[in-house]
Amino acid sequence: MNGGLRAIILFLLNKRYIGGKHFPEEKLVVSRTRYLNSEEQKEFEQEYKSFVNELFLLRLKKRTGKGSDWHISLNPRKLKELYEKIENE
């Protein structure tokens, strides 16, 4: 698991962004991946897309004061599998 993706998942777990509680995607991704070089950034993007496709992360379009943005949260039905992935890494 990429370091940036691990940081995002741990942030969401620690702050309990699970299910209906969500956080702006762009703000979180930029803040947790700004230290990655270009190769690590590409690897992160691939892993991030696979996590969204496997439904570990829920990605929703939410209205904000300036339009609409993507928000993410953890899937409550996949928490056990997510904990196992984190422990194995």
C-alpha positions as CSV (number, residue, x, y, z in Angstrom):
1,M,0.0,0.0,0.0
2,N,1.3,3.4,-1.0
3,G,2.3,5.8,1.8
4,G,-0.1,8.5,0.6
5,L,-3.0,6.1,0.5
6,R,-2.2,4.7,3.9
7,A,-2.1,8.3,5.3
8,I,-5.5,9.0,3.8
9,I,-7.1,5.9,5.1
10,L,-5.6,6.3,8.6
11,F,-6.8,10.0,8.7
12,L,-10.4,8.9,7.8
13,L,-10.3,6.1,10.4
14,N,-8.9,8.3,13.2
15,K,-11.4,11.1,12.5
16,R,-14.2,8.5,12.1
17,Y,-15.2,9.6,8.6
18,I,-17.3,6.5,8.0
19,G,-20.5,6.2,6.0
20,G,-22.6,9.4,6.1
21,K,-19.8,11.6,7.5
22,H,-17.5,12.8,4.7
23,F,-14.5,15.0,3.9
24,P,-13.6,16.9,0.8
25,E,-11.5,14.7,-1.5
26,E,-9.2,17.3,-3.1
27,K,-8.2,18.9,0.2
28,L,-7.3,15.5,1.7
29,V,-5.5,14.1,-1.3
30,V,-3.4,17.2,-1.9
31,S,-2.4,17.5,1.7
32,R,-1.4,13.8,2.1
33,T,0.4,13.4,-1.3
34,R,2.4,16.6,-1.8
35,Y,5.6,15.0,-0.7
36,L,5.5,12.1,-3.2
37,N,7.7,12.2,-6.3
38,S,6.2,11.6,-9.8
39,E,6.6,7.8,-9.8
40,E,5.0,7.5,-6.4
41,Q,2.2,9.9,-7.5
42,K,1.3,7.6,-10.4
43,E,1.4,4.5,-8.2
44,F,-0.8,6.4,-5.7
45,E,-3.4,7.3,-8.4
46,Q,-3.7,3.7,-9.6
47,E,-4.1,2.4,-6.0
48,Y,-6.6,5.1,-5.1
49,K,-8.7,4.3,-8.2
50,S,-8.7,0.6,-7.3
51,F,-9.7,1.4,-3.7
52,V,-12.7,3.4,-5.0
53,N,-13.6,0.7,-7.5
54,E,-13.4,-2.0,-4.8
55,L,-15.8,0.2,-2.7
56,F,-13.4,0.6,0.3
57,L,-13.8,4.4,-0.2
58,L,-17.2,6.0,-0.9
59,R,-17.0,8.9,-3.3
60,L,-19.9,11.3,-3.5
61,K,-20.6,14.6,-5.2
62,K,-21.8,17.1,-2.6
63,R,-23.0,20.7,-3.0
64,T,-20.9,23.3,-1.4
65,G,-21.1,27.1,-1.3
66,K,-19.0,27.4,-4.4
67,G,-20.6,24.7,-6.6
68,S,-20.2,21.0,-6.0
69,D,-17.1,18.9,-5.0
70,W,-16.2,15.3,-4.5
71,H,-16.3,14.1,-0.9
72,I,-15.0,10.7,0.4
73,S,-15.7,8.5,3.4
74,L,-15.0,4.9,4.3
75,N,-17.4,2.2,3.5
76,P,-18.8,0.8,6.8
77,R,-19.5,-2.6,5.2
78,K,-15.8,-3.0,4.3
79,L,-14.2,-2.0,7.6
80,K,-13.1,-5.5,8.6
81,E,-11.3,-6.0,5.2
82,L,-9.8,-2.5,5.5
83,Y,-8.3,-3.2,8.9
84,E,-6.9,-6.5,7.6
85,K,-5.2,-4.7,4.7
86,I,-3.7,-2.1,7.0
87,E,-2.4,-4.7,9.4
88,N,-0.8,-6.8,6.6
89,E,1.1,-3.9,5.2
